[in-house]
Amino acid sequence: MGKRKVLSEAHLKELVLPQAGELLGKVIKIAGGNQVIVKCTDGETRMCRIRGKMKRRMWIRENDVVLVSPWDFDNQKADIVWRYIKDHADWLVNNNYMQKM
């Protein structure tokens, strides 16, 4: 068996689009632990939590584009559902899912 050849990062993951009740956002600051401050597309700045399912699998850095799900009972907090790679973030901007931040 040989090594799997990957031509670009875009071939590694599928593209996840926002569903009802989910927003796109850009990471402003890592607050420590599993807390991240995100500027969302609706103009709000939310304190977001990295879900346990993603915590050790997907590393989140500043200026990453993420998909967040706001909490029902507190609109200032949310969960991070997905992190987009650079190619997919550019695709979202080009197809008017979000504006260039």
Phi and psi restraints in degrees (range 20) as a CNS / XPLOR table:
assign (resid 1 and name C) (resid 2 and name N)
       (resid 2 and name CA) (resid 2 and name C) 1.0 -96.9 20.0 2
assign (resid 2 and name N) (resid 2 and name CA)
       (resid 2 and name C) (resid 3 and name N) 1.0 175.8 20.0 2
assign (resid 2 and name C) (resid 3 and name N)
       (resid 3 and name CA) (resid 3 and name C) 1.0 -75.3 20.0 2
assign (resid 3 and name N) (resid 3 and name CA)
       (resid 3 and name C) (resid 4 and name N) 1.0 147.7 20.0 2
assign (resid 3 and name C) (resid 4 and name N)
       (resid 4 and name CA) (resid 4 and name C) 1.0 -77.6 20.0 2
assign (resid 4 and name N) (resid 4 and name CA)
       (resid 4 and name C) (resid 5 and name N) 1.0 128.4 20.0 2
assign (resid 4 and name C) (resid 5 and name N)
       (resid 5 and name CA) (resid 5 and name C) 1.0 -91.9 20.0 2
assign (resid 5 and name N) (resid 5 and name CA)
       (resid 5 and name C) (resid 6 and name N) 1.0 124.9 20.0 2
assign (resid 5 and name C) (resid 6 and name N)
       (resid 6 and name CA) (resid 6 and name C) 1.0 -112.6 20.0 2
assign (resid 6 and name N) (resid 6 and name CA)
       (resid 6 and name C) (resid 7 and name N) 1.0 118.6 20.0 2
assign (resid 6 and name C) (resid 7 and name N)
       (resid 7 and name CA) (resid 7 and name C) 1.0 -79.5 20.0 2
assign (resid 7 and name N) (resid 7 and name CA)
       (resid 7 and name C) (resid 8 and name N) 1.0 -36.9 20.0 2
assign (resid 7 and name C) (resid 8 and name N)
       (resid 8 and name CA) (resid 8 and name C) 1.0 -150.3 20.0 2
assign (resid 8 and name N) (resid 8 and name CA)
       (resid 8 and name C) (resid 9 and name N) 1.0 167.2 20.0 2
assign (resid 8 and name C) (resid 9 and name N)
       (resid 9 and name CA) (resid 9 and name C) 1.0 -67.3 20.0 2
assign (resid 9 and name N) (resid 9 and name CA)
       (resid 9 and name C) (resid 10 and name N) 1.0 -22.3 20.0 2
assign (resid 9 and name C) (resid 10 and name N)
       (resid 10 and name CA) (resid 10 and name C) 1.0 -66.3 20.0 2
assign (resid 10 and name N) (resid 10 and name CA)
       (resid 10 and name C) (resid 11 and name N) 1.0 -23.4 20.0 2
assign (resid 10 and name C) (resid 11 and name N)
       (resid 11 and name CA) (resid 11 and name C) 1.0 -80.2 20.0 2
assign (resid 11 and name N) (resid 11 and name CA)
       (resid 11 and name C) (resid 12 and name N) 1.0 -8.6 20.0 2
assign (resid 11 and name C) (resid 12 and name N)
       (resid 12 and name CA) (resid 12 and name C) 1.0 -80.2 20.0 2
assign (resid 12 and name N) (resid 12 and name CA)
       (resid 12 and name C) (resid 13 and name N) 1.0 -33.4 20.0 2
assign (resid 12 and name C) (resid 13 and name N)
       (resid 13 and name CA) (resid 13 and name C) 1.0 -132.8 20.0 2
assign (resid 13 and name N) (resid 13 and name CA)
       (resid 13 and name C) (resid 14 and name N) 1.0 156.4 20.0 2
assign (resid 13 and name C) (resid 14 and name N)
       (resid 14 and name CA) (resid 14 and name C) 1.0 -85.1 20.0 2
assign (resid 14 and name N) (resid 14 and name CA)
       (resid 14 and name C) (resid 15 and name N) 1.0 163.6 20.0 2
assign (resid 14 and name C) (resid 15 and name N)
       (resid 15 and name CA) (resid 15 and name C) 1.0 -93.8 20.0 2
assign (resid 15 and name N) (resid 15 and name CA)
       (resid 15 and name C) (resid 16 and name N) 1.0 123.3 20.0 2
assign (resid 15 and name C) (resid 16 and name N)
       (resid 16 and name CA) (resid 16 and name C) 1.0 -104.4 20.0 2
assign (resid 16 and name N) (resid 16 and name CA)
       (resid 16 and name C) (resid 17 and name N) 1.0 122.2 20.0 2
assign (resid 16 and name C) (resid 17 and name N)
       (resid 17 and name CA) (resid 17 and name C) 1.0 -97.3 20.0 2
assign (resid 17 and name N) (resid 17 and name CA)
       (resid 17 and name C) (resid 18 and name N) 1.0 153.8 20.0 2
assign (resid 17 and name C) (resid 18 and name N)
       (resid 18 and name CA) (resid 18 and name C) 1.0 -65.1 20.0 2
assign (resid 18 and name N) (resid 18 and name CA)
       (resid 18 and name C) (resid 19 and name N) 1.0 134.8 20.0 2
assign (resid 18 and name C) (resid 19 and name N)
       (resid 19 and name CA) (resid 19 and name C) 1.0 -98.3 20.0 2
assign (resid 19 and name N) (resid 19 and name CA)
       (resid 19 and name C) (resid 20 and name N) 1.0 -174.2 20.0 2
assign (resid 19 and name C) (resid 20 and name N)
       (resid 20 and name CA) (resid 20 and name C) 1.0 -64.2 20.0 2
assign (resid 20 and name N) (resid 20 and name CA)
       (resid 20 and name C) (resid 21 and name N) 1.0 130.5 20.0 2
assign (resid 20 and name C) (resid 21 and name N)
       (resid 21 and name CA) (resid 21 and name C) 1.0 86.3 20.0 2
assign (resid 21 and name N) (resid 21 and name CA)
       (resid 21 and name C) (resid 22 and name N) 1.0 5.8 20.0 2
assign (resid 21 and name C) (resid 22 and name N)
       (resid 22 and name CA) (resid 22 and name C) 1.0 -117.1 20.0 2
assign (resid 22 and name N) (resid 22 and name CA)
       (resid 22 and name C) (resid 23 and name N) 1.0 149.5 20.0 2
assign (resid 22 and name C) (resid 23 and name N)
       (resid 23 and name CA) (resid 23 and name C) 1.0 -129.6 20.0 2
assign (resid 23 and name N) (resid 23 and name CA)
       (resid 23 and name C) (resid 24 and name N) 1.0 155.8 20.0 2
assign (resid 23 and name C) (resid 24 and name N)
       (resid 24 and name CA) (resid 24 and name C) 1.0 -93.9 20.0 2
assign (resid 24 and name N) (resid 24 and name CA)
       (resid 24 and name C) (resid 25 and name N) 1.0 152.3 20.0 2
assign (resid 24 and name C) (resid 25 and name N)
       (resid 25 and name CA) (resid 25 and name C) 1.0 -159.2 20.0 2
assign (resid 25 and name N) (resid 25 and name CA)
       (resid 25 and name C) (resid 26 and name N) 1.0 169.8 20.0 2
assign (resid 25 and name C) (resid 26 and name N)
       (resid 26 and name CA) (resid 26 and name C) 1.0 -121.0 20.0 2
assign (resid 26 and name N) (resid 26 and name CA)
       (resid 26 and name C) (resid 27 and name N) 1.0 133.4 20.0 2
assign (resid 26 and name C) (resid 27 and name N)
       (resid 27 and name CA) (resid 27 and name C) 1.0 -70.5 20.0 2
assign (resid 27 and name N) (resid 27 and name CA)
       (resid 27 and name C) (resid 28 and name N) 1.0 124.9 20.0 2
assign (resid 27 and name C) (resid 28 and name N)
       (resid 28 and name CA) (resid 28 and name C) 1.0 -93.7 20.0 2
assign (resid 28 and name N) (resid 28 and name CA)
       (resid 28 and name C) (resid 29 and name N) 1.0 -45.6 20.0 2
assign (resid 28 and name C) (resid 29 and name N)
       (resid 29 and name CA) (resid 29 and name C) 1.0 -152.8 20.0 2
assign (resid 29 and name N) (resid 29 and name CA)
       (resid 29 and name C) (resid 30 and name N) 1.0 143.2 20.0 2
assign (resid 29 and name C) (resid 30 and name N)
       (resid 30 and name CA) (resid 30 and name C) 1.0 -89.0 20.0 2
assign (resid 30 and name N) (resid 30 and name CA)
       (resid 30 and name C) (resid 31 and name N) 1.0 119.6 20.0 2
assign (resid 30 and name C) (resid 31 and name N)
       (resid 31 and name CA) (resid 31 and name C) 1.0 -91.6 20.0 2
assign (resid 31 and name N) (resid 31 and name CA)
       (resid 31 and name C) (resid 32 and name N) 1.0 -6.7 20.0 2
assign (resid 31 and name C) (resid 32 and name N)
       (resid 32 and name CA) (resid 32 and name C) 1.0 108.3 20.0 2
assign (resid 32 and name N) (resid 32 and name CA)
       (resid 32 and name C) (resid 33 and name N) 1.0 150.7 20.0 2
assign (resid 32 and name C) (resid 33 and name N)
       (resid 33 and name CA) (resid 33 and name C) 1.0 64.7 20.0 2
assign (resid 33 and name N) (resid 33 and name CA)
       (resid 33 and name C) (resid 34 and name N) 1.0 -124.9 20.0 2
assign (resid 33 and name C) (resid 34 and name N)
       (resid 34 and name CA) (resid 34 and name C) 1.0 -112.6 20.0 2
assign (resid 34 and name N) (resid 34 and name CA)
       (resid 34 and name C) (resid 35 and name N) 1.0 24.8 20.0 2
assign (resid 34 and name C) (resid 35 and name N)
       (resid 35 and name CA) (resid 35 and name C) 1.0 -101.6 20.0 2
assign (resid 35 and name N) (resid 35 and name CA)
       (resid 35 and name C) (resid 36 and name N) 1.0 136.7 20.0 2
assign (resid 35 and name C) (resid 36 and name N)
       (resid 36 and name CA) (resid 36 and name C) 1.0 -139.3 20.0 2
assign (resid 36 and name N) (resid 36 and name CA)
       (resid 36 and name C) (resid 37 and name N) 1.0 140.4 20.0 2
assign (resid 36 and name C) (resid 37 and name N)
       (resid 37 and name CA) (resid 37 and name C) 1.0 -98.0 20.0 2
assign (resid 37 and name N) (resid 37 and name CA)
       (resid 37 and name C) (resid 38 and name N) 1.0 125.7 20.0 2
assign (resid 37 and name C) (resid 38 and name N)
       (resid 38 and name CA) (resid 38 and name C) 1.0 -125.9 20.0 2
assign (resid 38 and name N) (resid 38 and name CA)
       (resid 38 and name C) (resid 39 and name N) 1.0 134.9 20.0 2
assign (resid 38 and name C) (resid 39 and name N)
       (resid 39 and name CA) (resid 39 and name C) 1.0 -93.8 20.0 2
assign (resid 39 and name N) (resid 39 and name CA)
       (resid 39 and name C) (resid 40 and name N) 1.0 113.6 20.0 2
assign (resid 39 and name C) (resid 40 and name N)
       (resid 40 and name CA) (resid 40 and name C) 1.0 -89.4 20.0 2
assign (resid 40 and name N) (resid 40 and name CA)
       (resid 40 and name C) (resid 41 and name N) 1.0 165.5 20.0 2
assign (resid 40 and name C) (resid 41 and name N)
       (resid 41 and name CA) (resid 41 and name C) 1.0 -70.8 20.0 2
assign (resid 41 and name N) (resid 41 and name CA)
       (resid 41 and name C) (resid 42 and name N) 1.0 -16.0 20.0 2
assign (resid 41 and name C) (resid 42 and name N)
       (resid 42 and name CA) (resid 42 and name C) 1.0 -86.7 20.0 2
assign (resid 42 and name N) (resid 42 and name CA)
       (resid 42 and name C) (resid 43 and name N) 1.0 4.5 20.0 2
assign (resid 42 and name C) (resid 43 and name N)
       (resid 43 and name CA) (resid 43 and name C) 1.0 95.4 20.0 2
assign (resid 43 and name N) (resid 43 and name CA)
       (resid 43 and name C) (resid 44 and name N) 1.0 -10.0 20.0 2
assign (resid 43 and name C) (resid 44 and name N)
       (resid 44 and name CA) (resid 44 and name C) 1.0 -83.0 20.0 2
assign (resid 44 and name N) (resid 44 and name CA)
       (resid 44 and name C) (resid 45 and name N) 1.0 149.7 20.0 2
assign (resid 44 and name C) (resid 45 and name N)
       (resid 45 and name CA) (resid 45 and name C) 1.0 -108.0 20.0 2
assign (resid 45 and name N) (resid 45 and name CA)
       (resid 45 and name C) (resid 46 and name N) 1.0 121.2 20.0 2
assign (resid 45 and name C) (resid 46 and name N)
       (resid 46 and name CA) (resid 46 and name C) 1.0 -119.0 20.0 2
assign (resid 46 and name N) (resid 46 and name CA)
       (resid 46 and name C) (resid 47 and name N) 1.0 148.0 20.0 2
assign (resid 46 and name C) (resid 47 and name N)
       (resid 47 and name CA) (resid 47 and name C) 1.0 -86.2 20.0 2
assign (resid 47 and name N) (resid 47 and name CA)
       (resid 47 and name C) (resid 48 and name N) 1.0 115.3 20.0 2
assign (resid 47 and name C) (resid 48 and name N)
       (resid 48 and name CA) (resid 48 and name C) 1.0 -110.2 20.0 2
assign (resid 48 and name N) (resid 48 and name CA)
       (resid 48 and name C) (resid 49 and name N) 1.0 152.3 20.0 2
assign (resid 48 and name C) (resid 49 and name N)
       (resid 49 and name CA) (resid 49 and name C) 1.0 -113.6 20.0 2
assign (resid 49 and name N) (resid 49 and name CA)
       (resid 49 and name C) (resid 50 and name N) 1.0 133.8 20.0 2
assign (resid 49 and name C) (resid 50 and name N)
       (resid 50 and name CA) (resid 50 and name C) 1.0 -79.7 20.0 2
assign (resid 50 and name N) (resid 50 and name CA)
       (resid 50 and name C) (resid 51 and name N) 1.0 121.0 20.0 2
assign (resid 50 and name C) (resid 51 and name N)
       (resid 51 and name CA) (resid 51 and name C) 1.0 -62.1 20.0 2
assign (resid 51 and name N) (resid 51 and name CA)
       (resid 51 and name C) (resid 52 and name N) 1.0 151.2 20.0 2
assign (resid 51 and name C) (resid 52 and name N)
       (resid 52 and name CA) (resid 52 and name C) 1.0 -61.5 20.0 2
assign (resid 52 and name N) (resid 52 and name CA)
       (resid 52 and name C) (resid 53 and name N) 1.0 -30.8 20.0 2
assign (resid 52 and name C) (resid 53 and name N)
       (resid 53 and name CA) (resid 53 and name C) 1.0 -64.9 20.0 2
assign (resid 53 and name N) (resid 53 and name CA)
       (resid 53 and name C) (resid 54 and name N) 1.0 -31.0 20.0 2
assign (resid 53 and name C) (resid 54 and name N)
       (resid 54 and name CA) (resid 54 and name C) 1.0 -97.9 20.0 2
assign (resid 54 and name N) (resid 54 and name CA)
       (resid 54 and name C) (resid 55 and name N) 1.0 -13.9 20.0 2
assign (resid 54 and name C) (resid 55 and name N)
       (resid 55 and name CA) (resid 55 and name C) 1.0 -54.8 20.0 2
assign (resid 55 and name N) (resid 55 and name CA)
       (resid 55 and name C) (resid 56 and name N) 1.0 -45.4 20.0 2
assign (resid 55 and name C) (resid 56 and name N)
       (resid 56 and name CA) (resid 56 and name C) 1.0 -104.5 20.0 2
assign (resid 56 and name N) (resid 56 and name CA)
       (resid 56 and name C) (resid 57 and name N) 1.0 -7.5 20.0 2
assign (resid 56 and name C) (resid 57 and name N)
       (resid 57 and name CA) (resid 57 and name C) 1.0 -91.8 20.0 2
assign (resid 57 and name N) (resid 57 and name CA)
       (resid 57 and name C) (resid 58 and name N) 1.0 -36.2 20.0 2
assign (resid 57 and name C) (resid 58 and name N)
       (resid 58 and name CA) (resid 58 and name C) 1.0 -125.2 20.0 2
assign (resid 58 and name N) (resid 58 and name CA)
       (resid 58 and name C) (resid 59 and name N) 1.0 114.3 20.0 2
assign (resid 58 and name C) (resid 59 and name N)
       (resid 59 and name CA) (resid 59 and name C) 1.0 -84.2 20.0 2
assign (resid 59 and name N) (resid 59 and name CA)
       (resid 59 and name C) (resid 60 and name N) 1.0 132.0 20.0 2
assign (resid 59 and name C) (resid 60 and name N)
       (resid 60 and name CA) (resid 60 and name C) 1.0 -110.2 20.0 2
assign (resid 60 and name N) (resid 60 and name CA)
       (resid 60 and name C) (resid 61 and name N) 1.0 130.1 20.0 2
assign (resid 60 and name C) (resid 61 and name N)
       (resid 61 and name CA) (resid 61 and name C) 1.0 -121.4 20.0 2
assign (resid 61 and name N) (resid 61 and name CA)
       (resid 61 and name C) (resid 62 and name N) 1.0 170.7 20.0 2
assign (resid 61 and name C) (resid 62 and name N)
       (resid 62 and name CA) (resid 62 and name C) 1.0 -63.5 20.0 2
assign (resid 62 and name N) (resid 62 and name CA)
       (resid 62 and name C) (resid 63 and name N) 1.0 148.0 20.0 2
assign (resid 62 and name C) (resid 63 and name N)
       (resid 63 and name CA) (resid 63 and name C) 1.0 71.0 20.0 2
assign (resid 63 and name N) (resid 63 and name CA)
       (resid 63 and name C) (resid 64 and name N) 1.0 9.9 20.0 2
assign (resid 63 and name C) (resid 64 and name N)
       (resid 64 and name CA) (resid 64 and name C) 1.0 -77.2 20.0 2
assign (resid 64 and name N) (resid 64 and name CA)
       (resid 64 and name C) (resid 65 and name N) 1.0 146.7 20.0 2
assign (resid 64 and name C) (resid 65 and name N)
       (resid 65 and name CA) (resid 65 and name C) 1.0 -91.3 20.0 2
assign (resid 65 and name N) (resid 65 and name CA)
       (resid 65 and name C) (resid 66 and name N) 1.0 128.0 20.0 2
assign (resid 65 and name C) (resid 66 and name N)
       (resid 66 and name CA) (resid 66 and name C) 1.0 -129.4 20.0 2
assign (resid 66 and name N) (resid 66 and name CA)
       (resid 66 and name C) (resid 67 and name N) 1.0 160.7 20.0 2
assign (resid 66 and name C) (resid 67 and name N)
       (resid 67 and name CA) (resid 67 and name C) 1.0 -105.5 20.0 2
assign (resid 67 and name N) (resid 67 and name CA)
       (resid 67 and name C) (resid 68 and name N) 1.0 123.4 20.0 2
assign (resid 67 and name C) (resid 68 and name N)
       (resid 68 and name CA) (resid 68 and name C) 1.0 -118.7 20.0 2
assign (resid 68 and name N) (resid 68 and name CA)
       (resid 68 and name C) (resid 69 and name N) 1.0 153.0 20.0 2
assign (resid 68 and name C) (resid 69 and name N)
       (resid 69 and name CA) (resid 69 and name C) 1.0 -121.8 20.0 2
assign (resid 69 and name N) (resid 69 and name CA)
       (resid 69 and name C) (resid 70 and name N) 1.0 104.1 20.0 2
assign (resid 69 and name C) (resid 70 and name N)
       (resid 70 and name CA) (resid 70 and name C) 1.0 -62.6 20.0 2
assign (resid 70 and name N) (resid 70 and name CA)
       (resid 70 and name C) (resid 71 and name N) 1.0 147.8 20.0 2
assign (resid 70 and name C) (resid 71 and name N)
       (resid 71 and name CA) (resid 71 and name C) 1.0 -72.2 20.0 2
assign (resid 71 and name N) (resid 71 and name CA)
       (resid 71 and name C) (resid 72 and name N) 1.0 148.4 20.0 2
assign (resid 71 and name C) (resid 72 and name N)
       (resid 72 and name CA) (resid 72 and name C) 1.0 -69.8 20.0 2
assign (resid 72 and name N) (resid 72 and name CA)
       (resid 72 and name C) (resid 73 and name N) 1.0 -38.8 20.0 2
assign (resid 72 and name C) (resid 73 and name N)
       (resid 73 and name CA) (resid 73 and name C) 1.0 -94.6 20.0 2
assign (resid 73 and name N) (resid 73 and name CA)
       (resid 73 and name C) (resid 74 and name N) 1.0 -13.9 20.0 2
assign (resid 73 and name C) (resid 74 and name N)
       (resid 74 and name CA) (resid 74 and name C) 1.0 -141.9 20.0 2
assign (resid 74 and name N) (resid 74 and name CA)
       (resid 74 and name C) (resid 75 and name N) 1.0 106.5 20.0 2
assign (resid 74 and name C) (resid 75 and name N)
       (resid 75 and name CA) (resid 75 and name C) 1.0 -73.5 20.0 2
assign (resid 75 and name N) (resid 75 and name CA)
       (resid 75 and name C) (resid 76 and name N) 1.0 -12.2 20.0 2
assign (resid 75 and name C) (resid 76 and name N)
       (resid 76 and name CA) (resid 76 and name C) 1.0 -86.9 20.0 2
assign (resid 76 and name N) (resid 76 and name CA)
       (resid 76 and name C) (resid 77 and name N) 1.0 -3.3 20.0 2
assign (resid 76 and name C) (resid 77 and name N)
       (resid 77 and name CA) (resid 77 and name C) 1.0 -125.3 20.0 2
assign (resid 77 and name N) (resid 77 and name CA)
       (resid 77 and name C) (resid 78 and name N) 1.0 155.5 20.0 2
assign (resid 77 and name C) (resid 78 and name N)
       (resid 78 and name CA) (resid 78 and name C) 1.0 -157.0 20.0 2
assign (resid 78 and name N) (resid 78 and name CA)
       (resid 78 and name C) (resid 79 and name N) 1.0 168.7 20.0 2
assign (resid 78 and name C) (resid 79 and name N)
       (resid 79 and name CA) (resid 79 and name C) 1.0 -108.4 20.0 2
assign (resid 79 and name N) (resid 79 and name CA)
       (resid 79 and name C) (resid 80 and name N) 1.0 140.5 20.0 2
assign (resid 79 and name C) (resid 80 and name N)
       (resid 80 and name CA) (resid 80 and name C) 1.0 -85.1 20.0 2
assign (resid 80 and name N) (resid 80 and name CA)
       (resid 80 and name C) (resid 81 and name N) 1.0 122.8 20.0 2
assign (resid 80 and name C) (resid 81 and name N)
       (resid 81 and name CA) (resid 81 and name C) 1.0 -97.2 20.0 2
assign (resid 81 and name N) (resid 81 and name CA)
       (resid 81 and name C) (resid 82 and name N) 1.0 -36.8 20.0 2
assign (resid 81 and name C) (resid 82 and name N)
       (resid 82 and name CA) (resid 82 and name C) 1.0 -153.6 20.0 2
assign (resid 82 and name N) (resid 82 and name CA)
       (resid 82 and name C) (resid 83 and name N) 1.0 148.2 20.0 2
assign (resid 82 and name C) (resid 83 and name N)
       (resid 83 and name CA) (resid 83 and name C) 1.0 -116.1 20.0 2
assign (resid 83 and name N) (resid 83 and name CA)
       (resid 83 and name C) (resid 84 and name N) 1.0 131.4 20.0 2
assign (resid 83 and name C) (resid 84 and name N)
       (resid 84 and name CA) (resid 84 and name C) 1.0 -92.3 20.0 2
assign (resid 84 and name N) (resid 84 and name CA)
       (resid 84 and name C) (resid 85 and name N) 1.0 142.4 20.0 2
assign (resid 84 and name C) (resid 85 and name N)
       (resid 85 and name CA) (resid 85 and name C) 1.0 -78.6 20.0 2
assign (resid 85 and name N) (resid 85 and name CA)
       (resid 85 and name C) (resid 86 and name N) 1.0 168.6 20.0 2
assign (resid 85 and name C) (resid 86 and name N)
       (resid 86 and name CA) (resid 86 and name C) 1.0 -59.1 20.0 2
assign (resid 86 and name N) (resid 86 and name CA)
       (resid 86 and name C) (resid 87 and name N) 1.0 -42.8 20.0 2
assign (resid 86 and name C) (resid 87 and name N)
       (resid 87 and name CA) (resid 87 and name C) 1.0 -62.8 20.0 2
assign (resid 87 and name N) (resid 87 and name CA)
       (resid 87 and name C) (resid 88 and name N) 1.0 -41.4 20.0 2
assign (resid 87 and name C) (resid 88 and name N)
       (resid 88 and name CA) (resid 88 and name C) 1.0 -71.3 20.0 2
assign (resid 88 and name N) (resid 88 and name CA)
       (resid 88 and name C) (resid 89 and name N) 1.0 -34.7 20.0 2
assign (resid 88 and name C) (resid 89 and name N)
       (resid 89 and name CA) (resid 89 and name C) 1.0 -64.7 20.0 2
assign (resid 89 and name N) (resid 89 and name CA)
       (resid 89 and name C) (resid 90 and name N) 1.0 -40.3 20.0 2
assign (resid 89 and name C) (resid 90 and name N)
       (resid 90 and name CA) (resid 90 and name C) 1.0 -64.4 20.0 2
assign (resid 90 and name N) (resid 90 and name CA)
       (resid 90 and name C) (resid 91 and name N) 1.0 -38.5 20.0 2
assign (resid 90 and name C) (resid 91 and name N)
       (resid 91 and name CA) (resid 91 and name C) 1.0 -63.0 20.0 2
assign (resid 91 and name N) (resid 91 and name CA)
       (resid 91 and name C) (resid 92 and name N) 1.0 -41.2 20.0 2
assign (resid 91 and name C) (resid 92 and name N)
       (resid 92 and name CA) (resid 92 and name C) 1.0 -62.8 20.0 2
assign (resid 92 and name N) (resid 92 and name CA)
       (resid 92 and name C) (resid 93 and name N) 1.0 -38.9 20.0 2
assign (resid 92 and name C) (resid 93 and name N)
       (resid 93 and name CA) (resid 93 and name C) 1.0 -68.7 20.0 2
assign (resid 93 and name N) (resid 93 and name CA)
       (resid 93 and name C) (resid 94 and name N) 1.0 -43.8 20.0 2
assign (resid 93 and name C) (resid 94 and name N)
       (resid 94 and name CA) (resid 94 and name C) 1.0 -67.4 20.0 2
assign (resid 94 and name N) (resid 94 and name CA)
       (resid 94 and name C) (resid 95 and name N) 1.0 -28.4 20.0 2
assign (resid 94 and name C) (resid 95 and name N)
       (resid 95 and name CA) (resid 95 and name C) 1.0 -101.1 20.0 2
assign (resid 95 and name N) (resid 95 and name CA)
       (resid 95 and name C) (resid 96 and name N) 1.0 19.6 20.0 2
assign (resid 95 and name C) (resid 96 and name N)
       (resid 96 and name CA) (resid 96 and name C) 1.0 62.0 20.0 2
assign (resid 96 and name N) (resid 96 and name CA)
       (resid 96 and name C) (resid 97 and name N) 1.0 29.0 20.0 2
assign (resid 96 and name C) (resid 97 and name N)
       (resid 97 and name CA) (resid 97 and name C) 1.0 -79.3 20.0 2
assign (resid 97 and name N) (resid 97 and name CA)
       (resid 97 and name C) (resid 98 and name N) 1.0 -29.0 20.0 2
assign (resid 97 and name C) (resid 98 and name N)
       (resid 98 and name CA) (resid 98 and name C) 1.0 -151.5 20.0 2
assign (resid 98 and name N) (resid 98 and name CA)
       (resid 98 and name C) (resid 99 and name N) 1.0 158.4 20.0 2
assign (resid 98 and name C) (resid 99 and name N)
       (resid 99 and name CA) (resid 99 and name C) 1.0 -89.7 20.0 2
assign (resid 99 and name N) (resid 99 and name CA)
       (resid 99 and name C) (resid 100 and name N) 1.0 157.4 20.0 2
assign (resid 99 and name C) (resid 100 and name N)
       (resid 100 and name CA) (resid 100 and name C) 1.0 -66.9 20.0 2
assign (resid 100 and name N) (resid 100 and name CA)
       (resid 100 and name C) (resid 101 and name N) 1.0 123.2 20.0 2
